[in-house]
Amino acid sequence: MSKIKLKKNKGIVFWITGLSGSGKTSISKKILPFIKKKFGPTLAFSGDELRKILNYKKYDRKDRLQIGYIYSSICQNVSDKQINVVIDVVGLFDQLRKKNRKKIKNYCEIYIKSSLNKIIENGKKKIYFNKRNKIWGVNINPEFPINSHIVINNDFDRPISALTKELKNKILNTIK
């Protein structure tokens, strides 16, 4: 876990990544009030919701990377206006995270680490029971983060509230 020294006049982008069903959206919704209270004006985005708004219906690896770059640009634009962003997105591309670190001045990468088998075992996402192609961890090989600022292990043995509490503490210990 590395420390983040904030740049002035920029919002913070809290980029929450992990497999579908790992708890990204649930955790981001729970962490939002804390982020607003601690760090100021904040917008929340869900990769799934942005995909719908943009009417983006392609799911192969190339198209997933392309939409990841779009999400990154949106986050950078908002944070450049001194507004924080909490975004939950699969985005399991090394080059996407590398671009974020380079372009977004106050970038905090949060990896929700979950086993695909545990996600399926807990029935967390219906997509894993579908026979269609282009699913992260099934037909598309994910590039899991190896140097995220914060890692939260979700083995589904703790409630979201406990994971959120852990994340709050880690954020306070990570951001200067």
Disulfide bonds with the S-S distance in Angstrom:
none
